[in-house]
């Protein structure tokens, strides 16, 4: 209810990470059949049968209300993973569970809950203590790093320092192999030369490493002497860490004359996907490559057969699924936006039935619509601009998506709120804008049938709102609703105007015969930005009521 289903799909672990040796039990033991154990078993059973993990609303409620179970999930994974344990599928089930629990905690940290941030810090400190005490094999650090990466939680300095002290190969005493280049070549070979897969594995496995170590690996690729390694190094220009990005840019300058035309095309495509103060570094690499006579390769053939977009949730998240032909099969790509480009990837070719299953799963938790390519391009450009404003680079998977669909000239460009709103309002029938009719539209905006499923995630959730709702427990609900509307929610009217406008723009993509309520939503967005009293807007009253219900029902730490 509180998050988009696309954001809950970031759970694909790199199962080729080193195996765990651990076996000694940890201090936080669980009953033999706790809910955590049962969830891990169900996840393991589903994976063993080739089905996706059974994530649903009930599971998400468990994750939301049981944050401290991260310790139990960690214990379960360490206890069951071979060679000390005897049930690798169950250990993997615990790892999936750990990642989801951490992800829910990250949602709370995003909303400003200090207790969630403290619990994440305590968990990482406990992992380090357990490993250094010898209770858990050192390779558990890699699994925890992968879970943190998938959950978009930075590794703590202590966890990074502990990882740096451990050998990459637990059977060796050295922190790094003697021939780093040979090790990196082995990784590329294991990934069949796919630079996107190789870099994804390296970034995930290196999440718990210090930035200097990750930088050394990226630089090692650039200077490895092979075209495949240099191609992979180019993708590190979109690493989440600016230290890594800048280090690999410096290394690529040294080998610019040896880059391939495909490398140059990628450099040009991603140049504006980096923070403005980092673009000059890419320009130097491109100029040196061009001076050496290296042309820019054209985009390879590609296309999109269908684009499906989710509704915009209360956290501003929106997901896209793109279907592209791949011979007799189809390839599914995904772009997740949330105040920027949060994630992007392209999968392996799949059968039509597998694609249909993925599409059905994507629509289980939030409404979806088929949208146009122009709509996708507009949203991606807007979200790229938001990423740049936060001095973040787009994920390198966005480049993979662009290549899959045959090229995309995606440039950061903020969507002008006023211009977008004016465009929609111009299409609203004049009679709807008459004062009496408009007042009725605003008052009844909570009754729009097609908005019922969309607005389930529209509520306020931050420490200040939660404190007000908690203190008012048992008091008159109507008075609490009015207070929230006139104070906390009114202060966030710009945020809600943006969500409502973007929802109207999304609904505008539906066929005319669907007659969705985008016109009414455009009028609500205009009323919000014009300073209309929010107590007179039914949709905002509905948001206040849902806020109270969610915060009172949710289990807190």
Secondary structure by P-SEA (a helix, b strand, c coil): ccccccccccccccccccccccccccccccccccaaaaaaaaaaaaaaacccccccaaaaaaaaacccaaaaaaaaaaaccccccccaaaaaaaaaaaaaaaaaaaaaaaaccaaaaaaaaaaaaaaaaaaaacccccaaaaaaaaaaaaacccccaaaaaaaaaccccccccccccccaaaaaaaaaaaacccaaaaaaaaaaaaccccaaaaaaaaaaaaacccaaaaaaaaaccccccaaaaaaaaaaaaaacccccaaaaaaaaaacccccccaaaaaaaaaaaaaaabbbbbcccccccccccccccccccbbbbbbbbbcccbbbbbbbbbccccccccccccccaaaaaaaaaaaaccbbbbbccaaaaaaaaaaaaaaaaaacccccaaaaaaaaaacccccccccccaaaaaaaaaaacccccccaaaaaaaaaaccccccccccccccccccaaaaaaaaaaccccaaaaaaaaaacccccaaaaaaaaaaaaaaaaaacccccccaaaaaaaaaaaaaacccccccaaaaaaaaaaaaaaaacccc
